[in-house]
């Protein structure tokens, strides 16, 4: 057991009631981890009612069909939604909203969204005497389950300090970037560079394959030279094996590269590499393979592949 893990078990968690809106792979695993640490996870909600009901039964929470009921039955609400449109819907929906009697509540918004929507929600929360934190995640599903997320946090100083213990308990490291909106900017930069590196690696390995090189040798050479990168470690093997089990989808990559592009446009900057990368991920979505992991961009670059999913191997009778 690591020192951090021992510290987590020894520390007594807050008894505030915690809710989750959006219990896909990331949200559900964060809820499970907090339950393991004896946090009082009371409420869950998801448009996928089956997923919400199953998680609620597993962790002893209640699955609500209305967002307003989550706010009513939790003091701190984590949100993990797909995009800006989904964020607007859960906070500003006319028939049902998390902003139903939200005074005194704290909303911790974890999805990768535009800085604009993060600030809009935070400003509206403050008018309603509630608080907002953006806790942008730069980690995978397994990290959510074990409390080893890397978090980029945007929040007012007092709100951050009041919730720092909780944020520490879901992370291995966290950085308070500044006010709400600033962490979203940094997360957009992170994903922009990651996506560019992934698309570049796919082109490099695709060209190496076309030239007849052994790809394991190429990866070893890349690792010892200026071609090395984090995505070489995480994605190269999957690109070669065509194993694109989704950890971070191409559709999300397209969205996040688009967020970075929007920020650049507002500052009148040209980002041709980001534009080209977004075009590749947009193409995957258009081809119907946007649900593949971002490593699936190799399906567009390797010789003999046609931008389609790998066909399952038929078992011999």
Secondary structure, 3 states (H helix, E strand, C coil): CCHHHHHHHHCCCCCCEEEEECCCHHHHHHHHHHHHCCCEEEEEECCCHHHHHHHHHHHCCEECCCHHHHHHCCCEEEECCCCHHHHHHHHHCCCCCCCCCCCCCEEEECCCCCHHHHHHHHHHHHHCCCEEEEEEECCCHHHHHHCCEEEEEECCHHHHHHCHHHHHHCEEEEEEEECCCHHHHHHHHHHHHHHHHHHHHHHHHHHHHHCCCCHHHHHHHHHCCCCCCHHHHHHHHHHHHCCCCCCCEHHHHHHHHHHHHHHHHHCCCCCHHHHHHHHHHHHHHHCCCCCCEHHHHHHHCCCCCCCCCCCCCCCCC
